[in-house]
Amino acid sequence: MANAVLTLSNSTINEMKKHYQSFLKPNPPAGASFAAKGPSYSITAYKSGKVLFQGQNGEQEAAKWGKPAQPAKKTSSPSNKNLPEDIANMSIIGTDEVGTGDYFGPITVVAAYVSRDQLKLLKELGVKDSKHLTDDTIVKIAKDLIHTIPYSLLTLPNEKYNAKQKQGWTQGKIKAVLHNQAILHLRNKIEPVTPECVLIDQFAEEKIYYRHISGEKSIYKENVYFSTKAEGIHLAVAAASIIARYAFIKAMDQLSKEAGFTLPKGAGAKVDHAAARLIRSKGESSLDHFTKTHFANTQKAKKLV
């Protein structure tokens, strides 16, 4: 399948909409200006200005409206002897999580499936290691990405996180269970397609990961690999990280509205003062909803109050 992505002005997108009038889909995806399905191509134009051309003649159709941006040059991947030699070009499920080091906000875990014929498309969308992207850029890319690839998103609210902590669950166990669940959900979503492998952005050794999830009813074990810096190994992990951070940003915005002021990310001194302000305005019991209460920030905030 030949894919291409163009970034076009609103006037050009409106012109395109008129041009493809007879091929327009009645219900375009959320965030899209329009979607069209031609004889051998499909087009989705997003409000962000990105326009996706897919299908057998996707590239030819895109050429009528402009020249796709050249993808970034391939950088060397972190070496890992246990990984398949050509993993960067395989069709895989990648997983990553966000929010584990943040006092405020939930943990978000995402499993994303990227097929080999979508790799070029994702590069053109700007998918790469989310650590090198600003929040604004992540939001922009994610809004296109969630309509392009299949994924599974799990968000663990702080109330549930704190309850698991009190039951003796470590953060490592919580993350392992969420990753396993996200992989299983996505596998069911993409059936009958089978990923060539699964790559988990490593937060625990393989043996410890499987020990954490040993009590689960179902465990995904087929061709599962673990690697640090996995976002640089395959775009599926990078895509999972971007969607997870997008979900985390939205959750933080919602919590900030509930708090009545902007809640800072991380777990530094600013967080201590924000938590103290929250205690003063909403009471100490509100921390269970807004925060991971076992963090040292809780005691620091109480002292500030």
Contacts in CASP RR format, 6 or more apart in sequence:
PFRMAT RR
TARGET T0000
AUTHOR 0000-0000-0000
METHOD contacts of the structure
MODEL  1
MANAVLTLSNSTINEMKKHYQSFLKPNPPAGASFAAKGPSYSITAYKSGK
VLFQGQNGEQEAAKWGKPAQPAKKTSSPSNKNLPEDIANMSIIGTDEVGT
GDYFGPITVVAAYVSRDQLKLLKELGVKDSKHLTDDTIVKIAKDLIHTIP
YSLLTLPNEKYNAKQKQGWTQGKIKAVLHNQAILHLRNKIEPVTPECVLI
DQFAEEKIYYRHISGEKSIYKENVYFSTKAEGIHLAVAAASIIARYAFIK
AMDQLSKEAGFTLPKGAGAKVDHAAARLIRSKGESSLDHFTKTHFANTQK
AKKLV
1 54 0 8 1.000
1 55 0 8 1.000
1 56 0 8 1.000
1 117 0 8 1.000
2 54 0 8 1.000
2 55 0 8 1.000
2 56 0 8 1.000
2 57 0 8 1.000
2 58 0 8 1.000
2 59 0 8 1.000
2 60 0 8 1.000
3 52 0 8 1.000
3 53 0 8 1.000
3 54 0 8 1.000
3 55 0 8 1.000
3 58 0 8 1.000
3 59 0 8 1.000
3 117 0 8 1.000
3 118 0 8 1.000
3 120 0 8 1.000
3 121 0 8 1.000
3 124 0 8 1.000
4 52 0 8 1.000
4 53 0 8 1.000
4 58 0 8 1.000
4 59 0 8 1.000
4 62 0 8 1.000
4 63 0 8 1.000
4 68 0 8 1.000
4 121 0 8 1.000
4 124 0 8 1.000
5 50 0 8 1.000
5 51 0 8 1.000
5 52 0 8 1.000
5 53 0 8 1.000
5 62 0 8 1.000
5 68 0 8 1.000
5 69 0 8 1.000
5 121 0 8 1.000
5 124 0 8 1.000
5 125 0 8 1.000
6 50 0 8 1.000
6 51 0 8 1.000
6 53 0 8 1.000
6 62 0 8 1.000
6 65 0 8 1.000
6 66 0 8 1.000
6 67 0 8 1.000
6 68 0 8 1.000
7 49 0 8 1.000
7 50 0 8 1.000
7 51 0 8 1.000
7 69 0 8 1.000
8 16 0 8 1.000
8 45 0 8 1.000
8 49 0 8 1.000
8 51 0 8 1.000
8 65 0 8 1.000
8 66 0 8 1.000
9 49 0 8 1.000
10 49 0 8 1.000
12 65 0 8 1.000
13 33 0 8 1.000
13 34 0 8 1.000
13 45 0 8 1.000
13 49 0 8 1.000
13 51 0 8 1.000
14 33 0 8 1.000
16 34 0 8 1.000
16 43 0 8 1.000
16 45 0 8 1.000
16 51 0 8 1.000
16 65 0 8 1.000
17 24 0 8 1.000
17 33 0 8 1.000
17 34 0 8 1.000
17 45 0 8 1.000
20 34 0 8 1.000
20 36 0 8 1.000
20 38 0 8 1.000
20 43 0 8 1.000
23 36 0 8 1.000
23 37 0 8 1.000
23 38 0 8 1.000
24 34 0 8 1.000
24 35 0 8 1.000
24 36 0 8 1.000
25 34 0 8 1.000
25 35 0 8 1.000
25 36 0 8 1.000
25 37 0 8 1.000
28 34 0 8 1.000
28 35 0 8 1.000
28 44 0 8 1.000
29 35 0 8 1.000
29 44 0 8 1.000
29 147 0 8 1.000
30 147 0 8 1.000
31 46 0 8 1.000
31 47 0 8 1.000
31 143 0 8 1.000
31 147 0 8 1.000
32 44 0 8 1.000
32 45 0 8 1.000
32 46 0 8 1.000
32 47 0 8 1.000
32 147 0 8 1.000
33 45 0 8 1.000
33 46 0 8 1.000
33 47 0 8 1.000
34 43 0 8 1.000
34 44 0 8 1.000
34 45 0 8 1.000
35 42 0 8 1.000
35 43 0 8 1.000
35 44 0 8 1.000
35 45 0 8 1.000
36 42 0 8 1.000
36 43 0 8 1.000
37 43 0 8 1.000
40 55 0 8 1.000
40 56 0 8 1.000
40 57 0 8 1.000
40 58 0 8 1.000
41 53 0 8 1.000
41 54 0 8 1.000
41 55 0 8 1.000
41 56 0 8 1.000
41 57 0 8 1.000
41 58 0 8 1.000
41 60 0 8 1.000
41 61 0 8 1.000
42 53 0 8 1.000
42 54 0 8 1.000
42 55 0 8 1.000
42 58 0 8 1.000
43 51 0 8 1.000
43 52 0 8 1.000
43 53 0 8 1.000
43 54 0 8 1.000
43 61 0 8 1.000
44 51 0 8 1.000
44 52 0 8 1.000
44 54 0 8 1.000
44 147 0 8 1.000
45 51 0 8 1.000
45 52 0 8 1.000
46 52 0 8 1.000
46 143 0 8 1.000
46 144 0 8 1.000
46 147 0 8 1.000
48 140 0 8 1.000
48 143 0 8 1.000
48 144 0 8 1.000
50 125 0 8 1.000
50 144 0 8 1.000
51 62 0 8 1.000
51 65 0 8 1.000
52 121 0 8 1.000
52 144 0 8 1.000
52 148 0 8 1.000
53 59 0 8 1.000
53 61 0 8 1.000
53 62 0 8 1.000
54 121 0 8 1.000
59 68 0 8 1.000
62 68 0 8 1.000
68 124 0 8 1.000
69 124 0 8 1.000
71 120 0 8 1.000
71 123 0 8 1.000
71 124 0 8 1.000
72 123 0 8 1.000
72 128 0 8 1.000
75 232 0 8 1.000
77 88 0 8 1.000
77 232 0 8 1.000
77 233 0 8 1.000
78 227 0 8 1.000
78 228 0 8 1.000
78 229 0 8 1.000
78 232 0 8 1.000
78 233 0 8 1.000
80 225 0 8 1.000
80 227 0 8 1.000
80 233 0 8 1.000
82 225 0 8 1.000
82 226 0 8 1.000
82 227 0 8 1.000
83 199 0 8 1.000
83 225 0 8 1.000
83 227 0 8 1.000
83 233 0 8 1.000
84 90 0 8 1.000
84 196 0 8 1.000
84 197 0 8 1.000
84 225 0 8 1.000
87 197 0 8 1.000
87 199 0 8 1.000
87 225 0 8 1.000
87 233 0 8 1.000
87 234 0 8 1.000
88 233 0 8 1.000
88 234 0 8 1.000
89 116 0 8 1.000
89 119 0 8 1.000
90 116 0 8 1.000
90 196 0 8 1.000
90 197 0 8 1.000
90 234 0 8 1.000
91 113 0 8 1.000
91 114 0 8 1.000
91 115 0 8 1.000
91 116 0 8 1.000
91 193 0 8 1.000
91 195 0 8 1.000
91 196 0 8 1.000
92 113 0 8 1.000
92 114 0 8 1.000
92 195 0 8 1.000
92 196 0 8 1.000
92 197 0 8 1.000
92 198 0 8 1.000
92 199 0 8 1.000
92 234 0 8 1.000
92 236 0 8 1.000
93 111 0 8 1.000
93 112 0 8 1.000
93 113 0 8 1.000
93 183 0 8 1.000
93 186 0 8 1.000
93 187 0 8 1.000
93 195 0 8 1.000
93 197 0 8 1.000
93 198 0 8 1.000
93 199 0 8 1.000
93 236 0 8 1.000
94 111 0 8 1.000
94 112 0 8 1.000
94 113 0 8 1.000
94 114 0 8 1.000
94 198 0 8 1.000
94 199 0 8 1.000
94 200 0 8 1.000
94 201 0 8 1.000
94 230 0 8 1.000
94 234 0 8 1.000
94 236 0 8 1.000
94 237 0 8 1.000
94 239 0 8 1.000
94 240 0 8 1.000
95 109 0 8 1.000
95 110 0 8 1.000
95 111 0 8 1.000
95 112 0 8 1.000
95 179 0 8 1.000
95 182 0 8 1.000
95 183 0 8 1.000
95 198 0 8 1.000
95 199 0 8 1.000
95 200 0 8 1.000
95 201 0 8 1.000
95 237 0 8 1.000
95 240 0 8 1.000
96 109 0 8 1.000
96 110 0 8 1.000
96 201 0 8 1.000
96 230 0 8 1.000
96 231 0 8 1.000
96 237 0 8 1.000
96 240 0 8 1.000
96 241 0 8 1.000
96 244 0 8 1.000
97 107 0 8 1.000
97 108 0 8 1.000
97 109 0 8 1.000
97 110 0 8 1.000
97 175 0 8 1.000
97 178 0 8 1.000
97 179 0 8 1.000
97 201 0 8 1.000
97 203 0 8 1.000
97 244 0 8 1.000
98 107 0 8 1.000
98 108 0 8 1.000
98 241 0 8 1.000
98 244 0 8 1.000
98 245 0 8 1.000
98 247 0 8 1.000
98 248 0 8 1.000
99 105 0 8 1.000
99 106 0 8 1.000
99 107 0 8 1.000
99 108 0 8 1.000
99 248 0 8 1.000
100 107 0 8 1.000
100 171 0 8 1.000
100 175 0 8 1.000
100 203 0 8 1.000
101 266 0 8 1.000
101 267 0 8 1.000
102 248 0 8 1.000
102 265 0 8 1.000
102 266 0 8 1.000
102 267 0 8 1.000
102 292 0 8 1.000
103 266 0 8 1.000
103 267 0 8 1.000
103 268 0 8 1.000
103 271 0 8 1.000
103 275 0 8 1.000
103 291 0 8 1.000
103 292 0 8 1.000
103 295 0 8 1.000
103 297 0 8 1.000
104 252 0 8 1.000
104 255 0 8 1.000
104 263 0 8 1.000
104 264 0 8 1.000
104 265 0 8 1.000
104 266 0 8 1.000
104 271 0 8 1.000
104 274 0 8 1.000
104 275 0 8 1.000
104 290 0 8 1.000
104 291 0 8 1.000
105 158 0 8 1.000
105 248 0 8 1.000
105 251 0 8 1.000
105 252 0 8 1.000
105 255 0 8 1.000
105 263 0 8 1.000
105 290 0 8 1.000
105 291 0 8 1.000
105 292 0 8 1.000
106 155 0 8 1.000
106 156 0 8 1.000
106 157 0 8 1.000
106 158 0 8 1.000
106 161 0 8 1.000
106 248 0 8 1.000
106 251 0 8 1.000
107 155 0 8 1.000
107 156 0 8 1.000
107 161 0 8 1.000
107 174 0 8 1.000
107 175 0 8 1.000
107 178 0 8 1.000
108 153 0 8 1.000
108 154 0 8 1.000
108 155 0 8 1.000
108 156 0 8 1.000
108 244 0 8 1.000
108 245 0 8 1.000
108 247 0 8 1.000
108 248 0 8 1.000
108 251 0 8 1.000
109 153 0 8 1.000
109 154 0 8 1.000
109 156 0 8 1.000
109 175 0 8 1.000
109 178 0 8 1.000
109 179 0 8 1.000
109 181 0 8 1.000
109 182 0 8 1.000
109 244 0 8 1.000
110 151 0 8 1.000
110 152 0 8 1.000
110 153 0 8 1.000
110 154 0 8 1.000
110 182 0 8 1.000
110 240 0 8 1.000
110 241 0 8 1.000
110 243 0 8 1.000
110 244 0 8 1.000
110 247 0 8 1.000
111 151 0 8 1.000
111 152 0 8 1.000
111 179 0 8 1.000
111 182 0 8 1.000
111 183 0 8 1.000
111 185 0 8 1.000
111 186 0 8 1.000
111 198 0 8 1.000
111 240 0 8 1.000
112 149 0 8 1.000
112 150 0 8 1.000
112 151 0 8 1.000
112 186 0 8 1.000
112 236 0 8 1.000
112 237 0 8 1.000
112 239 0 8 1.000
112 240 0 8 1.000
112 243 0 8 1.000
113 149 0 8 1.000
113 150 0 8 1.000
113 151 0 8 1.000
113 186 0 8 1.000
113 190 0 8 1.000
113 193 0 8 1.000
113 195 0 8 1.000
113 236 0 8 1.000
114 122 0 8 1.000
114 149 0 8 1.000
114 234 0 8 1.000
114 235 0 8 1.000
114 236 0 8 1.000
114 239 0 8 1.000
115 193 0 8 1.000
118 148 0 8 1.000
118 149 0 8 1.000
119 235 0 8 1.000
121 148 0 8 1.000
122 145 0 8 1.000
122 148 0 8 1.000
122 149 0 8 1.000
122 235 0 8 1.000
122 238 0 8 1.000
122 239 0 8 1.000
123 235 0 8 1.000
125 141 0 8 1.000
125 144 0 8 1.000
125 145 0 8 1.000
125 148 0 8 1.000
126 141 0 8 1.000
127 141 0 8 1.000
127 145 0 8 1.000
127 235 0 8 1.000
127 238 0 8 1.000
127 239 0 8 1.000
127 242 0 8 1.000
128 231 0 8 1.000
128 232 0 8 1.000
128 235 0 8 1.000
128 238 0 8 1.000
129 231 0 8 1.000
129 232 0 8 1.000
129 238 0 8 1.000
129 241 0 8 1.000
130 138 0 8 1.000
130 231 0 8 1.000
130 238 0 8 1.000
130 241 0 8 1.000
130 242 0 8 1.000
130 245 0 8 1.000
131 231 0 8 1.000
133 141 0 8 1.000
133 242 0 8 1.000
135 245 0 8 1.000
135 249 0 8 1.000
138 242 0 8 1.000
138 245 0 8 1.000
138 246 0 8 1.000
138 249 0 8 1.000
139 246 0 8 1.000
139 249 0 8 1.000
141 242 0 8 1.000
142 242 0 8 1.000
142 243 0 8 1.000
142 245 0 8 1.000
142 246 0 8 1.000
143 246 0 8 1.000
145 239 0 8 1.000
145 242 0 8 1.000
145 243 0 8 1.000
146 243 0 8 1.000
146 246 0 8 1.000
149 239 0 8 1.000
150 186 0 8 1.000
150 189 0 8 1.000
150 190 0 8 1.000
151 186 0 8 1.000
151 239 0 8 1.000
151 240 0 8 1.000
151 243 0 8 1.000
152 182 0 8 1.000
152 183 0 8 1.000
152 185 0 8 1.000
152 186 0 8 1.000
152 189 0 8 1.000
153 182 0 8 1.000
153 243 0 8 1.000
153 244 0 8 1.000
153 247 0 8 1.000
154 178 0 8 1.000
154 181 0 8 1.000
154 182 0 8 1.000
154 185 0 8 1.000
155 247 0 8 1.000
155 251 0 8 1.000
156 174 0 8 1.000
156 178 0 8 1.000
157 289 0 8 1.000
158 288 0 8 1.000
158 289 0 8 1.000
158 290 0 8 1.000
158 291 0 8 1.000
158 292 0 8 1.000
158 293 0 8 1.000
159 288 0 8 1.000
159 289 0 8 1.000
161 174 0 8 1.000
161 292 0 8 1.000
162 288 0 8 1.000
162 292 0 8 1.000
162 293 0 8 1.000
162 294 0 8 1.000
164 174 0 8 1.000
165 171 0 8 1.000
165 292 0 8 1.000
165 293 0 8 1.000
165 294 0 8 1.000
170 212 0 8 1.000
172 203 0 8 1.000
172 204 0 8 1.000
172 212 0 8 1.000
173 212 0 8 1.000
173 213 0 8 1.000
175 203 0 8 1.000
175 204 0 8 1.000
176 204 0 8 1.000
176 208 0 8 1.000
176 209 0 8 1.000
176 212 0 8 1.000
176 213 0 8 1.000
177 212 0 8 1.000
177 213 0 8 1.000
177 216 0 8 1.000
179 200 0 8 1.000
179 209 0 8 1.000
180 213 0 8 1.000
180 216 0 8 1.000
180 219 0 8 1.000
180 220 0 8 1.000
181 216 0 8 1.000
183 198 0 8 1.000
183 220 0 8 1.000
183 224 0 8 1.000
184 218 0 8 1.000
184 220 0 8 1.000
187 195 0 8 1.000
187 220 0 8 1.000
195 223 0 8 1.000
196 223 0 8 1.000
197 223 0 8 1.000
197 224 0 8 1.000
197 225 0 8 1.000
198 220 0 8 1.000
198 222 0 8 1.000
198 223 0 8 1.000
198 224 0 8 1.000
198 225 0 8 1.000
199 225 0 8 1.000
199 226 0 8 1.000
199 227 0 8 1.000
199 230 0 8 1.000
199 233 0 8 1.000
199 234 0 8 1.000
199 236 0 8 1.000
199 237 0 8 1.000
200 209 0 8 1.000
200 224 0 8 1.000
200 225 0 8 1.000
200 226 0 8 1.000
200 227 0 8 1.000
200 230 0 8 1.000
201 227 0 8 1.000
201 228 0 8 1.000
201 229 0 8 1.000
201 230 0 8 1.000
201 231 0 8 1.000
201 237 0 8 1.000
201 240 0 8 1.000
201 241 0 8 1.000
202 226 0 8 1.000
202 227 0 8 1.000
202 228 0 8 1.000
202 230 0 8 1.000
204 212 0 8 1.000
205 226 0 8 1.000
206 226 0 8 1.000
209 226 0 8 1.000
210 219 0 8 1.000
210 221 0 8 1.000
213 219 0 8 1.000
227 233 0 8 1.000
230 237 0 8 1.000
231 237 0 8 1.000
231 238 0 8 1.000
231 241 0 8 1.000
232 238 0 8 1.000
252 263 0 8 1.000
252 265 0 8 1.000
255 263 0 8 1.000
255 290 0 8 1.000
256 262 0 8 1.000
256 263 0 8 1.000
258 289 0 8 1.000
258 290 0 8 1.000
259 274 0 8 1.000
259 278 0 8 1.000
259 281 0 8 1.000
259 282 0 8 1.000
259 290 0 8 1.000
260 281 0 8 1.000
261 274 0 8 1.000
261 277 0 8 1.000
263 274 0 8 1.000
263 290 0 8 1.000
264 270 0 8 1.000
264 271 0 8 1.000
264 274 0 8 1.000
267 295 0 8 1.000
267 296 0 8 1.000
267 297 0 8 1.000
268 297 0 8 1.000
271 297 0 8 1.000
272 297 0 8 1.000
272 300 0 8 1.000
272 301 0 8 1.000
272 304 0 8 1.000
273 301 0 8 1.000
273 304 0 8 1.000
275 287 0 8 1.000
275 290 0 8 1.000
275 291 0 8 1.000
275 297 0 8 1.000
275 298 0 8 1.000
275 300 0 8 1.000
275 301 0 8 1.000
275 304 0 8 1.000
276 301 0 8 1.000
276 302 0 8 1.000
276 304 0 8 1.000
276 305 0 8 1.000
278 286 0 8 1.000
278 287 0 8 1.000
278 290 0 8 1.000
278 301 0 8 1.000
279 286 0 8 1.000
279 287 0 8 1.000
279 301 0 8 1.000
279 302 0 8 1.000
279 305 0 8 1.000
280 305 0 8 1.000
284 302 0 8 1.000
287 293 0 8 1.000
287 298 0 8 1.000
287 301 0 8 1.000
291 297 0 8 1.000
291 298 0 8 1.000
END
